Amino acid sequence: MVANQELKVKKQKKQQTMEEKLNTLRAGVLGSNDGILTVVGVLFSVAAATTNQFTIFIAGLSDLLACAFSMASGEYASVSTQKDTEKAAVAKEAALLKSNYNDQQAAVQQFYEDRGVSTETSLAIAQDLMAKDALKTVVNVKDDIQLGHYMNPWDAAFSSLFAASLGGIFPLAAMTLFPAATQWPATIVAVLISVTLTGFLSAKLGHGLVKTAIIRNLIVGIITMFIHYYVGQFF
């Protein structure tokens, strides 16, 4: 049954669900924020320890690449695990439909009863939905999974990869392209603007408080720069 459902999904070109789109955007926002903070951390540590611009640039670039690929591999592994879990849940429900169809239908009926629908109407809804597509109905009701719409680990990985690279470019460019007299304030401004933007986006995506998210990101950014600057000074 699962194989048949997967075949139908492959034949039908479906648009991404909102959850899938948000997962890709989430990976991008987190990747961007991580790219900004890790790169500026290395830049501040190295720049505080040496004035050699080439050394500073290579250190920042190396960290940018390492951060981008690390974030991408982490997102790929994480979302792949989620996808495997979702597929395992679908396989389990398919087996239960074969072995105990009535209990599965009762679970769908109970789902609607719990939301205030009468017993008679809930039974009619459950029977109608199960007759049309039993597996799709059960996994949606019991596991909150839309059949065929599994999280894509490659989307999350590439989103994180590009966003982390883009985020890290801002402090790297500011520290290495501006004259020595202005490179520090330029980098600080670049970081503060960048983390403000990622704070805003993360709040919007998560339906959270924009002001709180921005302030939190700014504090983290300032602390990151402060700590790494004094690490470089110490050595």
C-alpha positions as CSV (number, residue, x, y, z in Angstrom):
1,M,0.0,0.0,0.0
2,V,2.8,2.4,0.9
3,A,4.6,1.6,-2.4
4,N,1.4,2.3,-4.3
5,Q,0.9,5.7,-2.5
6,E,4.6,6.6,-3.2
7,L,4.0,5.8,-6.9
8,K,1.0,8.1,-7.0
9,V,2.9,10.9,-5.4
10,K,5.7,10.6,-7.9
11,K,3.3,10.8,-10.8
12,Q,1.6,13.9,-9.4
13,K,3.7,17.1,-9.4
14,K,2.8,18.7,-6.1
15,Q,3.7,22.1,-4.8
16,Q,5.6,22.4,-1.5
17,T,3.5,22.8,1.6
18,M,3.9,25.9,3.8
19,E,5.7,23.7,6.3
20,E,8.2,22.6,3.8
21,K,8.8,26.1,2.6
22,L,9.2,27.4,6.2
23,N,11.7,24.5,7.0
24,T,13.9,25.7,4.1
25,L,13.6,29.3,5.2
26,R,14.4,28.3,8.8
27,A,17.5,26.5,7.7
28,G,18.6,29.6,5.7
29,V,18.0,32.1,8.6
30,L,19.9,29.9,11.1
31,G,22.7,29.4,8.6
32,S,23.0,33.1,7.9
33,N,23.1,33.9,11.6
34,D,25.7,31.2,12.3
35,G,27.8,32.4,9.3
36,I,27.8,36.0,10.6
37,L,28.8,35.1,14.2
38,T,31.4,32.4,13.6
39,V,33.2,34.4,10.9
40,V,33.2,37.7,12.9
41,G,34.4,35.6,15.9
42,V,37.4,34.3,14.0
43,L,38.1,37.7,12.4
44,F,38.1,39.6,15.7
45,S,40.4,37.0,17.4
46,V,42.9,37.0,14.5
47,A,42.7,40.7,13.8
48,A,43.3,41.5,17.5
49,A,46.4,39.2,17.5
50,T,47.9,40.4,14.1
51,T,47.7,43.3,11.7
52,N,48.6,41.1,8.7
53,Q,45.6,41.6,6.3
54,F,46.3,38.4,4.3
55,T,46.4,36.3,7.5
56,I,43.1,37.9,8.6
57,F,41.5,37.3,5.2
58,I,42.6,33.6,5.0
59,A,41.4,32.9,8.5
60,G,38.0,34.5,7.9
61,L,37.6,32.8,4.5
62,S,38.5,29.4,5.9
63,D,36.1,29.8,8.7
64,L,33.3,30.9,6.3
65,L,33.8,27.8,4.2
66,A,34.0,25.5,7.2
67,C,30.9,27.1,8.8
68,A,28.9,26.9,5.6
69,F,29.6,23.2,4.9
70,S,29.2,22.3,8.6
71,M,25.8,23.9,8.7
72,A,24.8,22.3,5.5
73,S,25.8,18.8,6.6
74,G,24.1,19.3,9.9
75,E,20.9,20.3,8.3
76,Y,21.1,17.4,5.9
77,A,21.6,14.9,8.6
78,S,18.9,16.4,10.8
79,V,16.2,16.7,8.1
80,S,17.1,13.2,6.7
81,T,16.4,11.8,10.2
82,Q,13.0,13.6,10.3
83,K,12.2,12.3,6.8
84,D,13.1,8.8,7.8
85,T,10.9,9.1,10.9
86,E,8.0,10.3,8.8
87,K,8.3,7.5,6.3
88,A,8.5,4.9,9.2
89,A,5.3,6.4,10.6
90,V,3.6,6.0,7.2
91,A,4.7,2.4,6.9
92,K,3.5,1.6,10.4
93,E,0.0,3.1,9.7
94,A,-0.2,1.2,6.4
95,A,0.5,-2.0,8.2
96,L,-2.2,-1.2,10.8
97,L,-4.7,-0.5,8.1
98,K,-4.2,-4.0,6.8
99,S,-4.3,-5.7,10.2
100,N,-6.9,-3.6,12.0
101,Y,-8.8,-1.2,9.7
102,N,-11.7,-0.7,12.1
103,D,-9.4,0.7,14.9
104,Q,-7.8,3.1,12.4
105,Q,-11.2,4.4,11.3
106,A,-12.2,4.7,15.0
107,A,-9.1,6.8,15.6
108,V,-10.2,9.2,12.7
109,Q,-13.7,9.3,14.2
110,Q,-12.3,10.1,17.6
111,F,-10.2,12.9,16.2
112,Y,-13.2,14.8,15.0
113,E,-15.2,14.0,18.1
114,D,-12.4,15.6,20.2
115,R,-13.0,18.7,18.2
116,G,-16.6,19.0,19.1
117,V,-18.2,17.1,16.2
118,S,-21.1,14.8,17.1
119,T,-20.6,11.1,17.1
120,E,-22.8,10.5,14.1
121,T,-21.2,13.2,12.0
122,S,-17.7,12.1,13.1
123,L,-18.4,8.6,11.9
124,A,-19.8,9.8,8.6
125,I,-16.7,12.0,8.0
126,A,-14.3,9.2,9.0
127,Q,-16.0,6.7,6.7
128,D,-16.1,9.1,3.8
129,L,-12.4,10.1,4.2
130,M,-11.2,6.5,4.7
131,A,-13.1,5.4,1.6
132,K,-11.4,8.0,-0.5
133,D,-7.8,7.6,0.8
134,A,-7.4,5.6,4.0
135,L,-3.6,6.0,4.4
136,K,-3.6,9.7,3.6
137,T,-6.4,10.3,6.2
138,V,-4.8,8.2,8.9
139,V,-1.3,9.7,8.7
140,N,-2.7,13.2,8.6
141,V,-5.0,12.7,11.6
142,K,-2.7,10.5,13.8
143,D,0.8,11.8,12.8
144,D,0.1,15.2,11.3
145,I,1.9,14.1,8.1
146,Q,0.8,15.1,4.6
147,L,1.4,12.0,2.6
148,G,4.1,12.5,0.0
149,H,5.2,15.8,1.5
150,Y,8.3,14.8,3.4
151,M,10.9,17.3,4.5
152,N,13.6,17.6,1.8
153,P,17.1,17.4,3.4
154,W,18.7,18.8,0.2
155,D,16.6,21.9,0.3
156,A,17.5,22.5,3.9
157,A,21.2,21.8,3.3
158,F,21.6,24.1,0.3
159,S,19.6,26.8,1.9
160,S,21.9,26.7,5.0
161,L,25.0,26.5,2.8
162,F,24.3,29.6,0.8
163,A,22.8,31.6,3.7
164,A,25.8,30.8,5.9
165,S,28.2,31.8,3.1
166,L,26.3,35.0,2.4
167,G,26.1,35.9,6.1
168,G,29.8,35.4,6.6
169,I,30.7,37.6,3.6
170,F,29.5,40.8,5.3
171,P,31.9,40.8,8.2
172,L,34.7,39.3,6.1
173,A,34.3,42.1,3.4
174,A,34.1,44.8,6.0
175,M,37.2,43.6,7.9
176,T,39.4,43.1,4.7
177,L,38.2,45.7,2.3
178,F,38.0,48.8,4.5
179,P,41.1,50.8,5.4
180,A,42.9,49.8,8.6
181,A,41.6,53.0,10.3
182,T,38.0,52.1,9.8
183,Q,37.9,48.3,9.4
184,W,36.9,47.7,13.1
185,P,33.9,50.1,13.2
186,A,32.9,49.0,9.7
187,T,32.9,45.3,10.8
188,I,31.0,46.1,13.9
189,V,28.3,48.0,12.0
190,A,28.1,45.2,9.3
191,V,27.6,42.6,12.0
192,L,25.0,44.6,13.9
193,I,23.0,45.2,10.7
194,S,23.3,41.6,9.7
195,V,22.1,40.1,13.0
196,T,19.3,42.6,13.2
197,L,18.1,41.3,9.8
198,T,18.3,37.7,10.8
199,G,16.6,38.4,14.1
200,F,13.7,40.1,12.2
201,L,13.4,37.2,9.8
202,S,13.5,34.5,12.5
203,A,10.8,36.3,14.4
204,K,8.6,36.6,11.3
205,L,9.1,33.0,10.4
206,G,8.4,31.8,13.9
207,H,5.6,34.2,14.5
208,G,7.5,35.6,17.5
209,L,8.2,39.0,18.9
210,V,10.3,40.9,16.4
211,K,11.7,43.4,18.9
212,T,12.7,40.6,21.3
213,A,14.4,38.6,18.6
214,I,16.3,41.6,17.3
215,I,17.5,42.6,20.8
216,R,18.5,39.0,21.5
217,N,20.5,38.8,18.3
218,L,22.2,42.1,18.9
219,I,23.2,41.1,22.4
220,V,24.6,37.8,21.2
221,G,26.5,39.5,18.4
222,I,28.0,42.1,20.7
223,I,29.1,39.4,23.2
224,T,30.6,37.3,20.4
225,M,32.7,40.2,19.2
226,F,33.7,41.2,22.7
227,I,34.8,37.7,23.7
228,H,36.7,37.0,20.6
229,Y,38.5,40.3,20.5
230,Y,39.9,39.8,24.0
231,V,40.8,36.2,23.2
232,G,43.0,37.6,20.4
233,Q,44.4,40.2,22.7
234,F,45.3,37.6,25.3
235,F,47.3,35.6,22.9
